[in-house]
Structure formats: structure tokens, C-alpha cells
Amino acid sequence: MSEREIELVVNGRRHQVRVEDRTTLGDAIRERCHLTGTHMACEHGVCGACTVLIDGDAMRSCLLFAVQVEGRNIVTVEGLAPEGELGPVQAAFREAHGLQCGFCTPGFVVSLTAYLRDNPDPSDEDLRDALSGNLCRCTGYQGILAAARMAAVSMAAGTTDVSEGTRS
């Protein structure tokens, strides 16, 4: 199969990469851009572990070919932590123990970041629905839901301090 040179803009940085037409975006991010925070699991779009933001929208990187998103703005979980500081969703996952093995966590964090940007005051039912596209095999989701609530409060307040991120 022939390869082609494309430009991927990932986390604000331009990457010139050679890919086959059939190379998924997730594989290109991991193997060509050397960003391993995006995890590949089911590779059928079911689990959500490979979720990235493309022009601000949460999308499954296993369902897209790298050539389809050439020149578009891609943000991975690494791009949510500017200069090594945790973003509000990442901080909430840490604080609320919203992870176990951590394999699914990047997908949850990216999906939730996009959701909370567009829905700043979600109910628990809204959060459950928003997170239903991401699967975790280790937890009962209580920590993940607690982290989602915490992140919603801190993002609505415009802070990354999640220590006060519980609703009364």
C-alpha cells in the first residue's frame, strides 16, 4: 500500500507524517506523533478510549483515517494539560478517584471536557448519559460520576481547584 505525507495539527503543534490511506487517526497519533495518551482498545468505536477532540468535537480516533483530518485541530488528553498543569477534568478524576487502571481514563477525560464545555450545569442523569459512550471495565462508575460532578462545578466556577467541587 502506498503512503502519503500529511500534516496533523495535534495539541497546537504541526506534525508532518507519512501514513498509508488506511492508517487510523489513533494509530497516527500514537505511532507517528509519539503521543501515547490516546489509547486504542476495541478499535470499533464502542469503548471510547481513543476519544480526541477534532475542531472541538469529541470523536473516536479509531473510526477516522488520519488523511481525513489533515490540517484540522486535534486535541488529545495531553493537550488538556497545558504546561504540565492538570485541567479541571483531569484534576477531578485524580481527586475523586475516578480511575482504576487508567486505560479508559483519557477517553473519559476528553469526552467529559467537551461535554462540560457545552453543558456547564448538567444533572446527574445528564452526566450519566454523556458518559455512556465510554466504557470502563474496572470500576462501578461511582468515582467517575463523582469526578464528573466535581469537574462541572469547578469549570462553572472558572477554576481548576476541584477540592471544593461538590454541590450542596
DSSP file (Angstrom, degrees, kcal/mol; ACC not computed):
  #  RESIDUE AA STRUCTURE BP1 BP2  ACC     N-H-->O    O-->H-N    N-H-->O    O-->H-N    TCO  KAPPA ALPHA  PHI   PSI    X-CA   Y-CA   Z-CA
    1    1 A M              0   0    0      0, 0.0     2,-0.1     0, 0.0    19,-0.0   0.000 360.0 360.0 360.0 141.1    0.0    0.0    0.0
    2    2 A S        -     0   0    0      1,-0.0    19,-0.7    18,-0.0     2,-0.3  -0.420 360.0-142.3 -80.6 155.7    1.3    3.4   -0.8
    3    3 A E  E     -A   20   0A   0     17,-0.2     2,-0.3    -2,-0.1    17,-0.2  -0.766  11.1-161.7-111.8 159.9    2.0    6.1    1.8
    4    4 A R  E     -A   19   0A   0     15,-2.7    15,-2.6    -2,-0.3     2,-0.5  -0.974  22.2-115.4-139.0 156.2    1.5    9.8    1.6
    5    5 A E  E     +A   18   0A   0     -2,-0.3     2,-0.3    13,-0.2    13,-0.2  -0.780  40.7 169.4 -90.7 128.8    2.8   12.8    3.6
    6    6 A I  E     -A   17   0A   0     11,-2.9    11,-2.7    -2,-0.5     2,-0.5  -0.912  31.3-124.4-133.8 164.3    0.2   14.7    5.6
    7    7 A E  E     -A   16   0A   0     -2,-0.3    64,-2.0     9,-0.2     2,-0.5  -0.953  22.1-169.7-112.3 122.9    0.2   17.4    8.2
    8    8 A L  E     -A   15   0A   0      7,-2.8     7,-2.7    -2,-0.5     2,-0.8  -0.935  12.7-150.8-108.3 132.8   -1.6   16.7   11.5
    9    9 A V  E     +Ab  14  73A   0     63,-0.8    65,-2.8    -2,-0.5     2,-0.5  -0.879  25.8 174.5-103.4 102.2   -2.1   19.6   13.9
   10   10 A V  E >   -Ab  13  74A   0      3,-2.5     3,-1.8    -2,-0.8    65,-0.2  -0.946  65.7 -15.9-118.4 122.3   -2.1   17.9   17.3
   11   11 A N  T 3  S-     0   0    0     63,-3.2    -1,-0.2    -2,-0.5    64,-0.1   0.849 128.3 -54.2  54.6  37.7   -2.2   20.0   20.5
   12   12 A G  T 3  S+     0   0    0     62,-0.4     2,-0.4     1,-0.2    -1,-0.3   0.442 116.6 111.2  81.5  -0.3   -1.3   23.1   18.6
   13   13 A R  E <   -A   10   0A   0     -3,-1.8    -3,-2.5     2,-0.0     2,-0.4  -0.896  65.2-129.1-112.1 136.3    1.8   21.5   17.1
   14   14 A R  E     -A    9   0A   0     -2,-0.4     2,-0.5    -5,-0.2    -5,-0.2  -0.666  22.5-169.5 -85.2 133.5    2.2   20.6   13.4
   15   15 A H  E     -A    8   0A   0     -7,-2.7    -7,-2.8    -2,-0.4     2,-0.7  -0.984  12.9-154.0-124.9 120.0    3.4   17.1   12.6
   16   16 A Q  E     +A    7   0A   0     -2,-0.5     2,-0.3    -9,-0.2    -9,-0.2  -0.852  32.2 171.4 -88.8 117.2    4.5   16.1    9.1
   17   17 A V  E     -A    6   0A   0    -11,-2.7   -11,-2.9    -2,-0.7     2,-0.5  -0.933  34.6-133.6-132.0 151.9    3.8   12.3    9.0
   18   18 A R  E     +A    5   0A   0     -2,-0.3     2,-0.3   -13,-0.2   -13,-0.2  -0.919  37.9 164.4-103.0 125.8    3.8    9.6    6.4
   19   19 A V  E     -A    4   0A   0    -15,-2.6   -15,-2.7    -2,-0.5     2,-0.2  -0.966  38.6-116.3-138.6 153.8    0.8    7.3    6.6
   20   20 A E  E >   -A    3   0A   0     -2,-0.3     3,-1.7   -17,-0.2    47,-0.2  -0.534  40.3-109.4 -76.8 157.9   -1.0    4.8    4.5
   21   21 A D  T 3  S+     0   0    0    -19,-0.7    46,-0.3     1,-0.3    -1,-0.1   0.824 119.7  53.3 -57.8 -30.9   -4.5    5.8    3.5
   22   22 A R  T 3  S+     0   0    0     43,-0.1     2,-0.3    44,-0.1    -1,-0.3   0.410  78.2 120.1 -88.4   1.8   -5.9    3.2    5.9
   23   23 A T    <   -     0   0    0     -3,-1.7    43,-2.7     1,-0.1    44,-0.4  -0.525  62.7-130.0 -69.8 125.2   -3.9    4.4    8.9
   24   24 A T  B  >  -E   65   0B   0     -2,-0.3     4,-2.3    41,-0.3    41,-0.3  -0.348  15.2-118.0 -72.2 157.5   -6.4    5.4   11.7
   25   25 A L  H  > S+     0   0    0     39,-2.9     4,-2.8    36,-0.7     5,-0.2   0.910 115.1  55.4 -60.3 -42.1   -6.0    8.7   13.4
   26   26 A G  H  > S+     0   0    0     35,-2.0     4,-2.2    38,-0.4    -1,-0.2   0.917 109.2  45.8 -58.3 -44.5   -5.4    6.9   16.7
   27   27 A D  H  >>S+     0   0    0     34,-0.3     4,-3.3     2,-0.2     5,-0.5   0.895 112.6  50.9 -66.3 -39.3   -2.5    4.9   15.3
   28   28 A A  I  X>S+     0   0    0     -4,-2.3     4,-1.9     2,-0.2     5,-1.8   0.911 110.4  49.5 -64.7 -41.3   -1.0    8.0   13.6
   29   29 A I  I  <5S+     0   0    0     -4,-2.8     6,-2.1     3,-0.2     4,-0.2   0.934 120.1  36.4 -61.9 -45.9   -1.2   10.0   16.9
   30   30 A R  I  <5S+     0   0    0     -4,-2.2     4,-0.3    -5,-0.2    -2,-0.2   0.936 128.8  30.0 -73.9 -47.4    0.5    7.2   18.8
   31   31 A E  I  <5S+     0   0    0     -4,-3.3    -3,-0.2    -5,-0.2    -2,-0.2   0.815 131.2  28.4 -89.5 -32.0    3.0    5.9   16.3
   32   32 A R  I  <<S+     0   0    0     -4,-1.9    -3,-0.2    -5,-0.5    -4,-0.1   0.800 130.0  35.1-100.1 -34.7    3.8    9.0   14.1
   33   33 A C  S   <S-     0   0    0     -5,-1.8    -3,-0.2    -4,-0.2    -4,-0.1   0.560  97.7-134.2 -95.8  -9.9    3.3   11.8   16.6
   34   34 A H        +     0   0    0     -6,-0.3     2,-0.6    -4,-0.3    -4,-0.2   0.832  57.4 138.7  60.5  37.0    4.5    9.8   19.6
   35   35 A L        +     0   0    0     -6,-2.1     3,-0.4     1,-0.1    -1,-0.2  -0.944  26.2 178.9-110.5 109.0    1.7   10.9   21.8
   36   36 A T        +     0   0    0     -2,-0.6    -1,-0.1     1,-0.2    -6,-0.1   0.316  56.0  93.0 -99.8   8.9    0.6    7.8   23.8
   37   37 A G        +     0   0    0      2,-0.1     2,-0.6    69,-0.0    -1,-0.2   0.810  69.6  81.0 -70.5 -29.2   -2.2    9.2   25.9
   38   38 A T  S    S-     0   0    0     -3,-0.4     2,-0.4   -12,-0.1    12,-0.2  -0.696  78.5-151.0 -78.1 117.9   -4.8    8.3   23.3
   39   39 A H        -     0   0    0     10,-1.3     2,-0.5    -2,-0.6    -2,-0.1  -0.745   8.0-148.3 -99.8 139.3   -5.5    4.6   24.0
   40   40 A M        +     0   0    0     -2,-0.4    -2,-0.0     1,-0.1     0, 0.0  -0.905  37.1 140.4-103.0 125.4   -6.6    2.1   21.3
   41   41 A A  S    S+     0   0    0     -2,-0.5    -1,-0.1    63,-0.0    63,-0.0   0.484  70.5  11.2-127.7 -87.4   -8.8   -0.7   22.7
   42   42 A C  S    S-     0   0    0      1,-0.1    -2,-0.1     2,-0.0     0, 0.0   0.811  73.0-153.7 -73.2 -29.1  -11.8   -2.0   20.8
   43   43 A E  S    S+     0   0    0      1,-0.1    -1,-0.1     0, 0.0    -3,-0.0   0.739  75.8  88.9  57.4  26.9  -10.9   -0.3   17.5
   44   44 A H  S    S-     0   0    0     19,-0.0    -1,-0.1     0, 0.0    16,-0.0   0.242 104.9-106.7-129.0   6.6  -14.7   -0.4   16.6
   45   45 A G  S    S+     0   0    0      1,-0.0    15,-0.1     0, 0.0    18,-0.0   0.591  92.4 106.8  79.9  10.3  -15.8    2.9   18.2
   46   46 A V  S    S+     0   0    0      1,-0.1    -1,-0.0    88,-0.0    14,-0.0   0.873  72.8  43.6 -90.0 -40.7  -17.6    1.2   21.1
   47   47 A C  S    S-     0   0    0     87,-0.1    88,-2.7     1,-0.1    -1,-0.1   0.771  84.5-140.9 -87.1 -27.2  -15.4    1.8   24.1
   48   48 A G    >   +     0   0    0     86,-0.2     3,-1.6     1,-0.0    63,-0.2   0.442  62.1 125.3  83.7  -0.5  -14.4    5.5   23.8
   49   49 A A  T 3  S+     0   0    0      1,-0.3   -10,-1.3    58,-0.1    58,-0.2   0.781  73.4  52.1 -62.4 -26.3  -10.8    5.0   25.0
   50   50 A C  T 3  S+     0   0    0    -12,-0.2    11,-1.3    56,-0.1    -1,-0.3   0.228  78.5 142.9 -95.7  14.1   -9.5    6.6   21.8
   51   51 A T  E <   +C   60   0A   0     -3,-1.6     2,-0.3     9,-0.2     9,-0.2  -0.320  19.4 167.3 -63.8 132.3  -11.6    9.8   22.0
   52   52 A V  E     -C   59   0A   0      7,-2.6     7,-3.0     5,-0.1     2,-0.5  -0.866  37.5-106.6-132.0 166.8   -9.9   13.0   20.9
   53   53 A L  E     -CD  58  75A   0     22,-2.8    22,-2.7    -2,-0.3     2,-0.5  -0.872  28.4-170.6 -97.4 130.2  -11.2   16.5   20.1
   54   54 A I  E >  S-CD  57  74A   0      3,-2.9     3,-2.0    -2,-0.5    20,-0.2  -0.968  80.6 -21.4-121.8 114.1  -11.3   17.4   16.4
   55   55 A D  T 3  S-     0   0    0     18,-3.4    -1,-0.1    -2,-0.5    19,-0.1   0.850 130.9 -51.5  51.3  36.2  -12.1   21.1   15.9
   56   56 A G  T 3  S+     0   0    0     17,-0.4     2,-0.4     1,-0.2    -1,-0.3   0.251 115.2 114.0  91.1 -11.5  -13.6   21.0   19.5
   57   57 A D  E <   -C   54   0A   0     -3,-2.0    -3,-2.9     1,-0.0     2,-0.4  -0.783  69.7-119.6 -97.9 135.7  -15.9   17.9   18.9
   58   58 A A  E     +C   53   0A   0     -2,-0.4     2,-0.3    -5,-0.2    -5,-0.2  -0.571  44.7 167.9 -72.0 126.7  -15.3   14.6   20.7
   59   59 A M  E     -C   52   0A   0     -7,-3.0    -7,-2.6    -2,-0.4     2,-0.6  -0.977  41.1-108.0-141.4 152.9  -14.6   11.9   18.2
   60   60 A R  E >   -C   51   0A   0     -2,-0.3     3,-1.1    -9,-0.2     4,-0.3  -0.713  22.1-158.2 -81.6 118.2  -13.4    8.3   18.1
   61   61 A S  T 3  S+     0   0    0    -11,-1.3   -35,-2.0    -2,-0.6   -36,-0.7   0.654  88.8  64.3 -74.8 -13.4   -9.9    8.3   16.6
   62   62 A C  T 3  S+     0   0    0      1,-0.2    -1,-0.2   -37,-0.2   -11,-0.0   0.664 101.1  51.6 -80.2 -15.0  -10.2    4.6   15.8
   63   63 A L  S <  S+     0   0    0     -3,-1.1     2,-0.4   -39,-0.1    -1,-0.2   0.445 101.5  71.8 -99.4  -1.4  -13.0    5.3   13.4
   64   64 A L  S    S-     0   0    0     -3,-0.4   -39,-2.9    -4,-0.3   -38,-0.4  -0.894  74.9-131.1-116.2 144.0  -11.3    8.1   11.4
   65   65 A F  B >>  -E   24   0B   0     -2,-0.4     3,-1.5   -41,-0.3     4,-0.6  -0.715  23.2-124.9 -86.4 144.7   -8.4    7.8    8.9
   66   66 A A  G >4 S+     0   0    0    -43,-2.7     3,-1.3    -2,-0.3     4,-0.1   0.870 110.6  60.3 -56.5 -38.3   -5.6   10.2    9.6
   67   67 A V  G >4 S+     0   0    0    -44,-0.4     3,-0.7   -46,-0.3    -1,-0.3   0.741  95.7  63.8 -64.4 -21.9   -5.9   11.5    6.0
   68   68 A Q  G <4 S+     0   0    0     -3,-1.5    -1,-0.3     1,-0.2    -2,-0.2   0.743 107.0  40.8 -72.7 -23.1   -9.5   12.6    6.8
   69   69 A V  G X< S+     0   0    0     -3,-1.3     3,-2.1    -4,-0.6   -60,-0.3   0.152  77.0 148.8-114.9  19.0   -8.4   15.1    9.4
   70   70 A E  T <  S+     0   0    0     -3,-0.7   -62,-0.2     1,-0.3     3,-0.1  -0.320  76.8   6.0 -55.7 129.4   -5.4   16.6    7.7
   71   71 A G  T 3  S+     0   0    0    -64,-2.0    -1,-0.3     1,-0.3     2,-0.1   0.320 100.9 122.3  80.6  -8.0   -5.0   20.2    8.8
   72   72 A R  S <  S-     0   0    0     -3,-2.1   -63,-0.8     1,-0.1     2,-0.7  -0.477  73.9 -98.0 -84.5 160.8   -7.8   20.1   11.3
   73   73 A N  E     -b    9   0A   0     -2,-0.1   -18,-3.4    -3,-0.1     2,-0.4  -0.693  43.5-173.5 -84.1 114.1   -7.2   21.0   15.0
   74   74 A I  E     -bD  10  54A   0    -65,-2.8   -63,-3.2    -2,-0.7     2,-0.5  -0.909   5.8-169.9-110.4 132.3   -6.8   17.8   17.0
   75   75 A V  E     - D   0  53A   0    -22,-2.7   -22,-2.8    -2,-0.4     2,-0.2  -0.989   4.0-171.4-124.5 126.3   -6.5   17.8   20.8
   76   76 A T    >>  -     0   0    0     -2,-0.5     3,-0.9   -24,-0.2     4,-0.5  -0.465  47.0 -89.1-101.2 178.4   -5.5   14.7   22.8
   77   77 A V  G >4 S+     0   0    0      1,-0.3     3,-1.1     2,-0.2     4,-0.2   0.832 128.2  60.1 -59.4 -31.2   -5.6   14.2   26.5
   78   78 A E  G >4 S+     0   0    0      1,-0.2     3,-1.2     2,-0.2    -1,-0.3   0.847  98.7  57.8 -63.9 -32.7   -2.0   15.6   26.6
   79   79 A G  G <4 S+     0   0    0     -3,-0.9    -1,-0.2     1,-0.2    -2,-0.2   0.585  94.1  66.4 -74.8 -10.3   -3.3   18.8   25.1
   80   80 A L  G << S+     0   0    0     -3,-1.1    -1,-0.2    -4,-0.5    -2,-0.2   0.500  92.9  64.9 -86.6  -4.5   -5.7   19.3   28.0
   81   81 A A  S X  S-     0   0    0     -3,-1.2     3,-1.5    -4,-0.2    -1,-0.2  -0.701  78.7-159.5-118.9  77.2   -2.8   19.7   30.5
   82   82 A P  G >  S-     0   0    0      0, 0.0     3,-2.1     0, 0.0    -3,-0.1  -0.353  73.3  -9.0 -63.3 131.8   -1.1   22.9   29.4
   83   83 A E  G 3  S-     0   0    0      1,-0.3     3,-0.1    -2,-0.1     0, 0.0   0.811 128.9 -57.9  52.2  36.9    2.5   23.2   30.6
   84   84 A G  G <  S+     0   0    0     -3,-1.5     2,-0.3     1,-0.3    -1,-0.3   0.384 104.7 127.1  81.4  -5.4    2.1   20.2   32.9
   85   85 A E    <   -     0   0    0     -3,-2.1    -1,-0.3     1,-0.1     2,-0.2  -0.664  64.0-114.4 -84.3 140.6   -0.8   21.5   34.9
   86   86 A L        -     0   0    0     -2,-0.3    -5,-0.1    -5,-0.1    -1,-0.1  -0.506  25.7-126.6 -72.6 140.6   -3.8   19.3   35.1
   87   87 A G     >  -     0   0    0     -2,-0.2     4,-2.8     1,-0.1     5,-0.2  -0.325  35.2 -95.9 -74.6 170.0   -7.0   20.5   33.5
   88   88 A P  H  > S+     0   0    0      0, 0.0     4,-1.9     0, 0.0     5,-0.1   0.850 124.8  47.1 -61.9 -36.1  -10.2   20.7   35.7
   89   89 A V  H  > S+     0   0    0      2,-0.2     4,-2.3     1,-0.2     5,-0.2   0.919 113.4  48.5 -71.6 -42.1  -11.5   17.3   34.5
   90   90 A Q  H  > S+     0   0    0      1,-0.2     4,-2.0     2,-0.2    -1,-0.2   0.925 112.2  49.2 -61.4 -44.4   -8.1   15.6   35.0
   91   91 A A  H  X S+     0   0    0     -4,-2.8     4,-2.8     1,-0.2    -1,-0.2   0.888 110.2  51.4 -63.0 -39.2   -7.8   17.1   38.5
   92   92 A A  H  X S+     0   0    0     -4,-1.9     4,-2.9    -5,-0.2     6,-0.2   0.894 107.3  52.5 -66.1 -39.5  -11.3   16.0   39.3
   93   93 A F  H  <>S+     0   0    0     -4,-2.3     5,-2.6     2,-0.2     4,-0.4   0.901 113.0  45.4 -62.7 -39.3  -10.5   12.4   38.2
   94   94 A R  H ><5S+     0   0    0     -4,-2.0     3,-0.8     3,-0.2    -2,-0.2   0.952 116.6  44.3 -66.6 -48.7   -7.5   12.5   40.5
   95   95 A E  H 3<5S+     0   0    0     -4,-2.8    -2,-0.2     1,-0.2    -3,-0.2   0.874 119.2  40.5 -65.3 -40.2   -9.3   14.0   43.4
   96   96 A A  T 3<5S-     0   0    0     -4,-2.9    -1,-0.2    -5,-0.2    51,-0.2   0.322 108.5-117.4 -94.5   7.6  -12.4   11.8   43.2
   97   97 A H  T < 5 +     0   0    0     -3,-0.8    -3,-0.2    -4,-0.4    46,-0.2   0.928  52.7 165.0  55.4  47.2  -10.5    8.6   42.4
   98   98 A G      < +     0   0    0     -5,-2.6     2,-0.3    -6,-0.2    -1,-0.1   0.108  52.3  58.3 -83.4  23.1  -12.3    8.4   39.0
   99   99 A L        +     0   0    0     -6,-0.3    37,-0.0    -5,-0.1    44,-0.0  -0.986  47.0 177.4-147.1 157.7   -9.9    5.9   37.7
  100  100 A Q  S    S+     0   0    0     -2,-0.3    -1,-0.1    39,-0.0    -2,-0.0   0.457  89.9   1.9-119.9 -88.7   -8.6    2.4   38.4
  101  101 A C  S    S-     0   0    0      1,-0.1    -2,-0.0     4,-0.0     0, 0.0   0.767  91.1-134.5 -76.1 -22.9   -6.2    1.0   35.9
  102  102 A G  S    S+     0   0    0     -4,-0.0     3,-0.1     3,-0.0    -1,-0.1   0.364  70.8 117.7  90.6  -4.8   -6.3    4.3   33.9
  103  103 A F  S    S+     0   0    0      1,-0.2     4,-0.3     2,-0.2   -64,-0.2   0.912  83.9  35.5 -65.1 -41.7   -6.7    2.7   30.5
  104  104 A C  S >> S+     0   0    0      1,-0.2     4,-1.8     2,-0.1     3,-0.6   0.653  95.5  92.0 -83.1 -15.5  -10.1    4.2   29.8
  105  105 A T  H 3> S+     0   0    0      1,-0.2     4,-3.0     2,-0.2     5,-0.2   0.842  78.4  55.5 -55.3 -45.0   -9.4    7.5   31.6
  106  106 A P  H 3> S+     0   0    0      0, 0.0     4,-2.5     0, 0.0    -1,-0.2   0.914 109.8  47.8 -56.4 -41.6   -8.1    9.6   28.6
  107  107 A G  H <> S+     0   0    0     -3,-0.6     4,-2.5    -4,-0.3     5,-0.2   0.911 113.3  47.3 -64.6 -42.6  -11.3    8.9   26.7
  108  108 A F  H  X S+     0   0    0     -4,-1.8     4,-2.9     2,-0.2     5,-0.3   0.937 113.1  49.2 -61.4 -46.7  -13.5    9.8   29.7
  109  109 A V  H  X S+     0   0    0     -4,-3.0     4,-2.1     2,-0.2    -2,-0.2   0.914 114.2  44.0 -62.5 -45.3  -11.5   13.0   30.3
  110  110 A V  H  X S+     0   0    0     -4,-2.5     4,-2.0    -5,-0.2    -1,-0.2   0.936 116.0  47.2 -66.7 -46.1  -11.6   14.1   26.7
  111  111 A S  H  X S+     0   0    0     -4,-2.5     4,-2.3    -5,-0.2    -2,-0.2   0.926 114.7  46.4 -60.6 -45.5  -15.3   13.3   26.3
  112  112 A L  H  X S+     0   0    0     -4,-2.9     4,-2.9    -5,-0.2     5,-0.3   0.856 107.8  56.9 -68.3 -35.6  -16.2   15.0   29.5
  113  113 A T  H  X S+     0   0    0     -4,-2.1     4,-1.6    -5,-0.3    -1,-0.2   0.936 111.3  43.1 -59.8 -46.8  -14.2   18.1   28.8
  114  114 A A  H  X S+     0   0    0     -4,-2.0     4,-1.3     2,-0.2    -2,-0.2   0.909 114.9  50.3 -65.9 -42.1  -16.1   18.6   25.5
  115  115 A Y  H  X S+     0   0    0     -4,-2.3     4,-1.8     1,-0.2     3,-0.4   0.940 111.3  46.4 -63.5 -47.4  -19.4   17.8   27.2
  116  116 A L  H  < S+     0   0    0     -4,-2.9    -1,-0.2     1,-0.2    -2,-0.2   0.800 105.4  60.8 -69.1 -27.7  -19.0   20.2   30.1
  117  117 A R  H  < S+     0   0    0     -4,-1.6    -1,-0.2    -5,-0.3    -2,-0.2   0.896 116.9  32.2 -60.9 -39.0  -17.8   23.0   27.8
  118  118 A D  H  < S+     0   0    0     -4,-1.3    -2,-0.2    -3,-0.4    -1,-0.2   0.641 128.7  38.3 -93.2 -17.3  -21.2   22.8   26.0
  119  119 A N     <  +     0   0    0     -4,-1.8    -1,-0.2    -5,-0.1    -2,-0.1  -0.701  64.8 172.1-135.6  79.0  -23.3   21.9   29.1
  120  120 A P  S    S+     0   0    0      0, 0.0    36,-0.2     0, 0.0    -1,-0.1   0.643  74.9  39.9 -71.7 -15.7  -22.0   23.7   32.1
  121  121 A D  S    S+     0   0    0     35,-0.0     2,-0.1     2,-0.0    32,-0.0  -0.471  78.0 169.0-132.1  64.2  -24.7   22.7   34.6
  122  122 A P        -     0   0    0      0, 0.0     2,-0.1     0, 0.0    30,-0.0  -0.412  29.3-129.6 -79.7 151.2  -25.6   19.1   34.0
  123  123 A S     >  -     0   0    0     -2,-0.1     4,-2.4     1,-0.1     5,-0.2  -0.409  34.8-101.6 -81.8 170.5  -27.8   16.9   36.2
  124  124 A D  H  > S+     0   0    0      1,-0.2     4,-2.6     2,-0.2     5,-0.2   0.889 126.8  53.0 -60.8 -38.0  -26.5   13.5   37.3
  125  125 A E  H  > S+     0   0    0      2,-0.2     4,-2.4     1,-0.2    -1,-0.2   0.912 107.9  50.5 -64.0 -41.7  -28.7   12.0   34.7
  126  126 A D  H  > S+     0   0    0      2,-0.2     4,-2.8     1,-0.2    -2,-0.2   0.923 111.2  48.9 -59.6 -44.7  -27.2   14.2   32.1
  127  127 A L  H  X S+     0   0    0     -4,-2.4     4,-2.3     2,-0.2    -2,-0.2   0.912 109.9  50.6 -64.3 -42.6  -23.7   13.2   33.2
  128  128 A R  H  X S+     0   0    0     -4,-2.6     4,-0.6     1,-0.2    -1,-0.2   0.924 113.1  46.6 -59.8 -43.2  -24.6    9.5   33.1
  129  129 A D  H >< S+     0   0    0     -4,-2.4     3,-0.9     1,-0.2     4,-0.3   0.922 111.9  50.5 -64.2 -44.0  -25.9   10.0   29.6
  130  130 A A  H >< S+     0   0    0     -4,-2.8     3,-0.5     1,-0.2    -1,-0.2   0.845 114.7  43.8 -63.0 -34.4  -22.9   12.0   28.5
  131  131 A L  H >< S+     0   0    0     -4,-2.3     3,-1.9     1,-0.2    -1,-0.2   0.490  86.6  93.6 -89.4  -3.6  -20.5    9.3   29.8
  132  132 A S  T << S+     0   0    0     -3,-0.9    -1,-0.2    -4,-0.6    -2,-0.1   0.687  76.2  64.0 -67.0 -16.7  -22.5    6.3   28.4
  133  133 A G  T <  S+     0   0    0     -3,-0.5     2,-0.4    -4,-0.3    -1,-0.3   0.417  94.3  72.1 -85.6   2.8  -20.3    6.3   25.3
  134  134 A N  S <  S-     0   0    0     -3,-1.9     2,-0.4   -86,-0.1   -86,-0.2  -0.966  70.5-152.3-120.4 134.7  -17.2    5.4   27.3
  135  135 A L        -     0   0    0    -88,-2.7     2,-0.4    -2,-0.4   -27,-0.1  -0.859  10.1-172.9-110.4 140.1  -16.7    2.0   28.9
  136  136 A C        -     0   0    0     -2,-0.4    -2,-0.0     3,-0.1   -37,-0.0  -0.999   8.6-169.9-126.4 132.1  -14.6    1.1   32.0
  137  137 A R  S    S+     0   0    0     -2,-0.4    -1,-0.1     1,-0.1    -2,-0.0   0.485  81.8  53.1 -97.2  -4.3  -14.0   -2.5   32.9
  138  138 A C  S    S+     0   0    0      3,-0.0     2,-0.2     0, 0.0    -1,-0.1   0.762 101.1  49.4-102.7 -29.2  -12.5   -1.8   36.4
  139  139 A T        -     0   0    0    -41,-0.1    -3,-0.1     1,-0.1   -41,-0.0  -0.557  68.9-127.3-114.2 172.1  -15.0    0.4   38.2
  140  140 A G        -     0   0    0     -2,-0.2    -1,-0.1    -3,-0.0    -3,-0.0   0.202  57.0-113.9 -95.5  11.4  -18.6    0.7   39.1
  141  141 A Y  S  > S+     0   0    0      1,-0.1     4,-2.7     3,-0.0     5,-0.2   0.329  88.5 114.4  74.9  -5.0  -18.6    4.2   37.7
  142  142 A Q  H  > S+     0   0    0      1,-0.2     4,-2.5     2,-0.2     5,-0.2   0.938  79.9  44.4 -62.4 -45.9  -19.2    5.9   41.1
  143  143 A G  H  > S+     0   0    0      2,-0.2     4,-2.2     1,-0.2   -45,-0.2   0.864 113.5  51.4 -64.9 -36.3  -15.8    7.6   41.1
  144  144 A I  H  > S+     0   0    0      2,-0.2     4,-2.3     1,-0.2    -2,-0.2   0.923 111.7  46.3 -66.8 -44.6  -16.1    8.6   37.5
  145  145 A L  H  X S+     0   0    0     -4,-2.7     4,-2.4     2,-0.2    -2,-0.2   0.898 112.0  51.3 -65.4 -40.2  -19.5   10.2   38.1
  146  146 A A  H  X S+     0   0    0     -4,-2.5     4,-2.4    -5,-0.2    -2,-0.2   0.906 110.9  48.8 -62.0 -40.9  -18.2   11.9   41.3
  147  147 A A  H  X S+     0   0    0     -4,-2.2     4,-2.8     2,-0.2    -2,-0.2   0.897 109.4  52.5 -64.9 -40.1  -15.3   13.3   39.2
  148  148 A A  H  X S+     0   0    0     -4,-2.3     4,-2.2     2,-0.2    -2,-0.2   0.918 111.0  46.9 -62.4 -43.2  -17.7   14.5   36.5
  149  149 A R  H  X S+     0   0    0     -4,-2.4     4,-2.1     2,-0.2    -2,-0.2   0.936 113.3  49.0 -62.0 -46.1  -19.8   16.3   39.1
  150  150 A M  H  X S+     0   0    0     -4,-2.4     4,-2.3     1,-0.2    -2,-0.2   0.906 111.6  48.7 -60.3 -44.7  -16.6   17.8   40.6
  151  151 A A  H  X S+     0   0    0     -4,-2.8     4,-2.8     1,-0.2     5,-0.3   0.887 108.3  54.6 -64.5 -39.7  -15.3   18.9   37.2
  152  152 A A  H  X S+     0   0    0     -4,-2.2     4,-2.2    -5,-0.2    -1,-0.2   0.922 110.6  45.7 -60.5 -44.5  -18.7   20.5   36.3
  153  153 A V  H  X S+     0   0    0     -4,-2.1     4,-1.7    12,-0.3    -2,-0.2   0.932 115.3  45.6 -65.5 -45.9  -18.7   22.6   39.5
  154  154 A S  H  <>S+     0   0    0     -4,-2.3     5,-2.9     1,-0.2     4,-0.4   0.886 114.2  48.2 -68.2 -37.2  -15.1   23.7   39.1
  155  155 A M  H ><5S+     0   0    0     -4,-2.8     3,-0.9     3,-0.2    -1,-0.2   0.895 110.3  51.6 -69.3 -38.4  -15.5   24.5   35.4
  156  156 A A  H 3<5S+     0   0    0     -4,-2.2    -1,-0.2    -5,-0.3    -2,-0.2   0.851 111.3  48.4 -64.2 -32.8  -18.7   26.5   36.0
  157  157 A A  T 3<5S-     0   0    0     -4,-1.7    -1,-0.3    -5,-0.2    -2,-0.2   0.538 115.2-120.4 -83.2  -6.5  -16.8   28.5   38.7
  158  158 A G  T < 5S+     0   0    0     -3,-0.9     2,-0.3    -4,-0.4    -3,-0.2   0.824  74.0 112.1  73.4  31.7  -13.9   29.0   36.2
  159  159 A T      < -     0   0    0     -5,-2.9    -1,-0.3    -6,-0.1    -2,-0.2  -0.916  64.0-146.6-133.0 158.7  -11.3   27.3   38.4
  160  160 A T  S    S+     0   0    0     -2,-0.3     2,-1.1    -3,-0.1    -5,-0.1   0.378  71.6 109.3-100.1   0.9   -9.2   24.2   38.3
  161  161 A D        +     0   0    0     -7,-0.2     3,-0.5     1,-0.2    -2,-0.1  -0.676  39.8 171.7 -78.8 103.7   -9.4   23.9   42.1
  162  162 A V    >   +     0   0    0     -2,-1.1     3,-2.1     1,-0.2    -1,-0.2   0.429  51.6  96.6 -94.0   0.6  -11.7   20.9   42.4
  163  163 A S  T 3  S+     0   0    0      1,-0.3    -1,-0.2     2,-0.1    -2,-0.1   0.761  94.4  38.0 -64.0 -22.9  -11.2   20.5   46.2
  164  164 A E  T 3  S+     0   0    0     -3,-0.5     2,-1.7     1,-0.1    -1,-0.3   0.183  85.5 121.6-105.3  14.6  -14.5   22.4   46.7
  165  165 A G    <   +     0   0    0     -3,-2.1     2,-0.4     2,-0.0   -12,-0.3  -0.201  39.6 105.3 -82.7  49.1  -16.2   20.8   43.7
  166  166 A T        -     0   0    0     -2,-1.7     2,-0.3   -13,-0.1   -16,-0.0  -0.964  66.0-125.3-122.5 145.3  -19.2   19.3   45.3
  167  167 A R              0   0    0     -2,-0.4    -2,-0.0     1,-0.1   -17,-0.0  -0.658 360.0 360.0 -87.4 143.2  -22.7   20.5   45.1
  168  168 A S              0   0    0     -2,-0.3    -1,-0.1     0, 0.0    -2,-0.0   0.445 360.0 360.0 -82.6 360.0  -24.7   21.2   48.2
